[in-house]
Amino acid sequence: MNEPSSKPNWLLPAASLWRREIVRFVRQRSRVIGALGTPIVFWLLIGSGLGRSFALPAASESNGAPVHYLEYFFPGTMVLIVLFTAIFSTISIIEDRREGFLQAVVAAPIPRSAIVFGKTLGSTTLAVVQALLFMAFAPAAGVTLTFGSVVLLAITLIVLGIGLSGLGFLIAWPMDSTQGFHAIMNLFLFPMWFLSGALFPKVGASSWIGWIMTANPLTYGVAAVRRALYGEMSNGSLPSYGVSMVVTAAFAVAMITVSAWMVGRRDSK
């Protein structure tokens, strides 16, 4: 007769936390509106407002043809949706600590990595679903979708979502104040998106801005989304899809690894 294993189950707690994130998000309609509605408003207002006044450099045009700003801004808006979802989802870590739920989870005999994976996978699932819903606006932006591009885009968004959710987890875990989290968001996360090529291309930017954009891991996430949507027709100055995905995947692995280490380190004190 086999004795029950004393080793804690990893999959069950991770799946339970994943499900809790999904249910919690759906029940809070304000989060749904904020995570999906705000980027759509940005896309419409900024894209329409700059459509005639913003001229892309020749190297940023698709196959030599001029690109309307609504089309250029479309991939960046998808990334913004993923970023917003990561922000709203990881704020729940601070709320869980206030309510005592997080202390109960940490005290439970489960692997600490299951906490990280459950939270980040829940956030990633929500982010990818919302970003794919935004694809309904693709015809309005002049973006032509194919089955292959949608599949490639979904894979890209999953990897990117894991990275951004891991980053949000890493920032939120040691914090006790939602106000402090919002300050970090405004000071760090939004500039990270601004300097990712989502709003303007690297070509034509100041040299020091260009260096920051090159070092910004989110730049490669935006580039991967553009490549997934447009393929060889996308910006010729962008890194290839393979390079972009390698950097994005490395960023995701680093964020999850550091987050898991931080959870275990705090628990061991």
Secondary structure, DSSP 8 states (H G I E B T S, - for coil): ------S--SHHHHHHHHHHHHHHHHH-HHHHIIIIIHHHHHHHHHHHHSTTT----GGGSBTTB---HHHHHHHHHHHHHHHHHHHHHHHHHHHHHHHTHHHHHHHSSS-HHHHHHHHHHHHHHHHHHHHHHHGGGHHHHT----HHHHHHHHHHHHHHHHHHHHHHHHHHTT---HHHHHHHIIIIIHHHHIIIIISS-STTS-HHHHHHHHH-HHHHHHHHHHHHHHGGGS-TTS--HHHHHHHHHHHHHHHHHHHHHHHHHHHH-
